[in-house]
Amino acid sequence: MGPFEQLQAQLAEDMAAVNELIRTRMASKNAPRIPEVTAHLVEAGGKRLRPLLTLAAANLCGYRGDHHVLLAATVEFIHTATLLHDDVVDESAQRRGRPTANLLWDNKSSVLVGDYLFSRSFQLMVETGNMQALGILANASAVIAEGEVLQLSVAQDLATSEDTYLQVVRGKTAALFAAACEVGAVIADAPGIHQKALYNYGDALGIAFQIVDDLLDFGGSAAVMGKNIGDDFRERKLTLPIILAVAKADGLERDFWKRTIEKGQQYEGDLEHALKLMKAHGTLEATRKKALSWAAMAQDALEPLPDSGLKSSLKDLADFVVSRLV
Amino acid sequence: MGPFEQLQAQLAEDMAAVNELIRTRMASKNAPRIPEVTAHLVEAGGKRLRPLLTLAAANLCGYRGDHHVLLAATVEFIHTATLLHDDVVDESAQRRGRPTANLLWDNKSSVLVGDYLFSRSFQLMVETGNMQALGILANASAVIAEGEVLQLSVAQDLATSEDTYLQVVRGKTAALFAAACEVGAVIADAPGIHQKALYNYGDALGIAFQIVDDLLDFGGSAAVMGKNIGDDFRERKLTLPIILAVAKADGLERDFWKRTIEKGQQYEGDLEHALKLMKAHGTLEATRKKALSWAAMAQDALEPLPDSGLKSSLKDLADFVVSRLV
């Protein structure tokens, strides 16, 4: 049993409650299109990693109520809403190996059903009566949107630095990982140092997760990923392996990146050439090391928390997130 | 001085605080695209009718703090977020007489900046510490999204009933009017009967407002409206004047509506013919009467509240909303 399955087993009862809550709250009796779209998303599955983090954090901090279930569902709703909007923004055709909602219905439905889920997420939070948790997740939502807008405005800009990349990754991915962990500690009324520890764990885990995702785009298999190798390259996204390669490029290589990423003129064999350049400069390996380093930071962040089976599982999860790279 | 200007004068100090708050909170130092888009929206102006309702309701209920300013800004942020998303959904090119954000930048920016403003609105609410107000505005947001999705799925369906139209209008417009009024009473800790009265006022006012908007689409001037006559017809939107005309249509007329609305085959002279049919069946006049009746209901709803200058202004506002029809 892998670390992810172990965590699922440890939290099976709570997770069943979360899934039931997601199922009932995604429906809408007033607008039939909503359950059609959300059912498509629910059936597509997804790992439910973020709500699992909330449940793990709450339990790790000794929580005994049932409001962590509401917060875990909230986190998944926010995530699903951002996926719906991302697919519109990226004009994606596939998500988790299935056609996206914007392709099956239309962009309009994806925008509005995303808005609906986002509103529902705040309704769930209100039910907890916990203003601190509300503040954390409202902040995270704002940071996510900022990260996505930042990604949009630096897209195809070869001058994008590693710092800017990190800021985008923190926004679009790590903010929700960090908030998911933190609210689990907050609902358990854990001491500030434990809240902060879990926030830091989620932040580092999220960064590791996204770096791995960006790296796998140049080396994973479509079957595992639900997307094809080189999608980011074709969409002219400046992820870390390319940013590092651009930094080391000579004049000719720079021309290549300018043409393919900035101007978007891509021809047969360009992806292969991009991979060759990244390998020549060792940027795939350098990116892999960064991911491993963030995973190690995630593990270190848990230090202040008392040892327990769940703490071990969270540590193992950090290894697991980068294990696809080994 | 008209009733709207009178209300603005009565609440000038509070409204200045709201405008300042909107200005500062719309910015984002992390993603420069955000202030570009939001500045465009702020410059475009808009009447700020909804935040004015919140301020009026709070003051009418004797509120003495400053959290009503936060809630008023919240309401305007939610409204602005829905406008950004609406323009994407409707593929609009003009709003308030200026090019829309989706035209000036792109749909992606409109979706994401809308998400950002929506998140910011929840941050503002959290600052009030008032969980009841949060619940009301979270519910309103969900109802707005449901209304928009419902409108999408009944679009171009000639079988759309007046009831369904009302449900759409309640969702897309009246829900935020009602919530804007209700939270003003809630933050003032007004008795339940006053909260309910202000909710009912906002609900009826919002319905009157939207019916008038739909009616003016067949008779306002582009200069006043910031949109052109017949836009809804060209976009095949089933608003009340058409719904009532379809209900009274004979076989030939039904074929006309089927062709122009259901199939979307519109030619030169069709708008004029549609207007002729609506006039022949008196549906513009019948729609006008419905708007007047909702305005009267809005005024009646204020009955339980003690008489005051603000109460008179709110009553006059209901007249003003439908006055463009006289």
Contacts between the chains, C-beta under 8 A, distances in Angstrom:
chain1	res1	chain2	res2	distance
A	28	B	146	5.5
A	28	B	149	7.6
A	30	B	146	4.8
A	30	B	147	8.0
A	30	B	150	6.2
A	30	B	167	6.9
A	30	B	171	7.5
A	31	B	146	4.6
A	31	B	147	7.7
A	31	B	149	4.1
A	31	B	150	4.2
A	31	B	153	6.6
A	32	B	153	6.4
A	33	B	149	5.1
A	33	B	150	7.8
A	33	B	152	6.5
A	33	B	153	4.4
A	34	B	146	6.9
A	34	B	149	5.6
A	82	B	115	7.7
A	85	B	111	5.3
A	85	B	112	7.1
A	85	B	115	6.3
A	88	B	107	7.3
A	88	B	108	7.6
A	88	B	111	5.8
A	89	B	107	7.9
A	89	B	108	4.3
A	89	B	111	6.0
A	89	B	112	6.5
A	107	B	88	7.3
A	107	B	89	7.9
A	107	B	107	7.3
A	108	B	88	7.6
A	108	B	89	4.4
A	108	B	152	5.7
A	109	B	149	6.9
A	109	B	152	6.5
A	111	B	85	5.4
A	111	B	88	5.9
A	111	B	89	6.0
A	111	B	111	5.9
A	112	B	85	7.1
A	112	B	89	6.5
A	112	B	145	5.6
A	112	B	148	4.8
A	112	B	149	4.8
A	112	B	152	6.6
A	113	B	145	7.5
A	113	B	149	6.4
A	115	B	82	7.7
A	115	B	85	6.2
A	115	B	118	7.4
A	115	B	141	7.5
A	115	B	144	7.7
A	115	B	145	4.2
A	115	B	148	7.5
A	116	B	142	6.2
A	116	B	145	3.7
A	116	B	146	6.3
A	116	B	149	6.6
A	118	B	115	7.4
A	118	B	118	6.5
A	118	B	141	7.6
A	119	B	138	6.0
A	119	B	139	8.0
A	119	B	141	3.7
A	119	B	142	3.8
A	119	B	144	7.6
A	119	B	145	5.6
A	120	B	142	5.7
A	122	B	122	5.9
A	122	B	134	7.3
A	122	B	138	3.9
A	122	B	141	6.9
A	123	B	135	7.3
A	123	B	138	4.6
A	123	B	139	6.4
A	123	B	142	6.2
A	125	B	138	7.8
A	126	B	131	6.2
A	126	B	134	5.3
A	126	B	135	4.5
A	126	B	138	5.5
A	129	B	131	6.0
A	131	B	126	6.2
A	131	B	129	6.0
A	131	B	131	6.7
A	134	B	122	7.3
A	134	B	126	5.2
A	134	B	134	6.8
A	135	B	123	7.2
A	135	B	126	4.4
A	138	B	119	6.0
A	138	B	122	3.9
A	138	B	123	4.6
A	138	B	125	7.8
A	138	B	126	5.5
A	139	B	119	8.0
A	139	B	123	6.4
A	141	B	115	7.4
A	141	B	118	7.6
A	141	B	119	3.7
A	141	B	122	6.9
A	142	B	116	6.1
A	142	B	119	3.8
A	142	B	120	5.7
A	142	B	123	6.2
A	143	B	30	8.0
A	144	B	115	7.6
A	144	B	119	7.6
A	145	B	112	5.6
A	145	B	113	7.5
A	145	B	115	4.2
A	145	B	116	3.7
A	145	B	119	5.6
A	146	B	28	5.5
A	146	B	30	4.7
A	146	B	31	4.6
A	146	B	34	6.9
A	146	B	116	6.3
A	147	B	30	7.9
A	147	B	31	7.7
A	148	B	112	4.8
A	148	B	115	7.5
A	149	B	28	7.6
A	149	B	31	4.1
A	149	B	33	5.0
A	149	B	34	5.5
A	149	B	109	6.9
A	149	B	112	4.8
A	149	B	113	6.4
A	149	B	116	6.6
A	150	B	30	6.2
A	150	B	31	4.2
A	150	B	33	7.7
A	152	B	33	6.5
A	152	B	108	5.7
A	152	B	109	6.5
A	152	B	112	6.6
A	153	B	31	6.6
A	153	B	32	6.4
A	153	B	33	4.4
A	167	B	30	6.9
A	171	B	30	7.5
